[in-house]
Amino acid sequence: MLTMKDIVEEGHPALRLKAEPVTFPMDEELKEVAKEMLQFLINSQDEEVASRYGLRAGVGLAAPQINVNKQLFAMLLYQYDEEGQKLGTEVCEVLVNPKITRHSVKKVALSDGEGCLSVNREVEGLVPRPQRITLQYQDLEGNHHEVKWKDYKAIVAQHEIDHLHGIMFYDHIDASAPWRHDDQTTLI
């Protein structure tokens, strides 16, 4: 079981490398690591399990964050009703060799800024990202997929893809005016 001790923190060289593509058929050991990454997210969003093992909640985890230099990330987003009750999973998957093939000009940013399991501190500032993306990727069996995501799903995917290119979320923050945004950026 992956825990916080398995996640490398900012400053670790693995977080600044460009990850290598995954070849298929996928190595069984790497496939198990990918499944463990997804299980970490499930555990981290379960209050009881997270409390027992000291896990910080996460919605995405990229392989470089556990010192594995491969182009894959796990993502777990739930759907909620108006009262905040969990309805089920919206995205619960490992995305392999992901590539953004199209994106909108219009930007979106989380109004409170982004966080990261590899960054154990508050980082203030907006992280503007394309509001809509078209994403191509493979699953663990090598099957090809294409999805169109917007807003929060698109933000999470872009954050994780950045990890595969050695980019940290705070690299996108305007240091001279961290909370400034233009009329092309929607805050959510």
N, C-alpha and C positions, 0 to 999 in steps of 0.2 A: 504494500500500500504506500502510495506517495504521500508525503507530509510536507510541511513547510521547510523542513531541513533539506529536502531534495531540490528546492527551487533556488537557483542562483540569484544573488542580489546585484543591483546596479554596481558597475565597476568590474564585474567579472568579464573576462575577455569573450566568453561565449555569446554574450549579448550584443556584441558589435561585429560579429562575423556574418557573412552572407551564407545562409544555409544551403546545403547541397540538395539537389533534386532526389526524390525517392524513385528507385527503379522497381519494376514489377516483373515477376511476382515478388511481393514484398517479403523481406526477411521475417521469419516468424518471431524472432526476438524483438524486432522493431514494431511489429504488429501488436505484441503484448504491451510494449511501452506505450503505444498509442492508446490502447484500451485503458491502461492505468491512468493516463492523463485525463481521459473522459471520466473515469471513476473518481479521480481527485475532485473534479468540478462538481459531480453529484454529491460527494461527501461534504465538500465545502459549503454547499447550499442547504445542507441538512443541519439545522441548528443543533440537534443533539450530537451528531457525529462530529461536527465542526468544533463544538465545545469540548468534547472528550479528547480530541487530538490536537487542539489548538490551531485549527485551520482558518485562514482568512478566506472569506467568500470570494469566489471568482466566477466569471462567465466565460473566460477564454484562457487557454494555456498553450503556448507555443513550445515546440520541442527545444529550441535554444534555451528556454527558461529552466530546463532540467539538464542542461549541458549536453544535449543531443543535437548535433549539427545537421538536421534534416528538415526539409520543407514540409512540415505538417503541423497542424494545431487542432486542439479540441475546443468545442464551443457548446455551451449549454445555456439556453434561454427558455424560460417558462412563459406560458400565457396566463394572464390573471383576469378575473372579472372586475367589475366596478368596485366591489367591496375589498379587493385585494386578495381574494381566495385563488389559490393555484388551480388552474384548469387542466394543465398538462404541459407537455414540452412543445415548444415552437421549433427549436433547433437543438438536437442532441446528437452530435456527429463529430467525427474526425475528418478534417479536410486535408487532403494530400496534394502537394504540388499546386497550391492555389494561385490563380492569376486573375487580376482585375482586367477585364478586356474593354470595359467602357465605364465611364463615370460622368456624373452630372457636373455642370459648372457651379450650380448652386451648392452652397456649403451648409453643414450642420455641425453643431458642437454641443456637448453636454454642459448645461448652465453651471454646474458645480465643478467642472473640469474632469479629467480622467484620472484613474488610479491604475495600479499595476501590482501583481503579486511579487514582482521582482524589485519593486520600489517601496521600501518600508518607511516612507515619510510622506507628508502632505506636499504636493506640488501644486501651487496655485497658477491658474491660467486656463484660457480656452484653447482647445485643440481643434481647429477647423479642419473638417474632412468633407469630401464629396458626399452629398446627401443621398445619392442613389448610385449603386454600382451593379455591374453585371460581372459575376464571378464564375470562373470555370475551375473545376477541381476534380480530383479522383477520390473515390472512397478506398477503404482498406483492401478491397478486392481488385482495385485498378479500374473500376467502372468510371466513366466520365459523366460529369454533371455540369449543368449550367443553371444558375439561379440569379434572380434580380432581387436585390435587397435594398431597403431604404432605412433612413433614420437610425435607430439604435442598433439593429442587426448589422447595418452597413458600418457603423462606427466600430463595433466589436470586431468584425472581420478585418477591417483596415488596421486596427491596433495590432492584431495578431500577425497579419501579413507583414507589418512593419518589423516585428521581431525577426521574421525570416530574412530580412534585409539588413539587420544590424541597426535598426532605427528604434529609438525609445520615444515614447509619446511626448515627452517634454521637449524633444528636438523641434516640434512643431509650434511651440509656444513663443509668442513674440516677447522677448525678454524686456524690451523697453516699455511695453504696455500689455501685460499678460491678459487682461480682461477686455481689451478693445476688440470690437468686431464691426464689420461693415454690414450694409443692408443686403448683401448676398449671403449672409450667414444666419441661419435660423438656430435659436437656442432651444434645446429640449430638456 
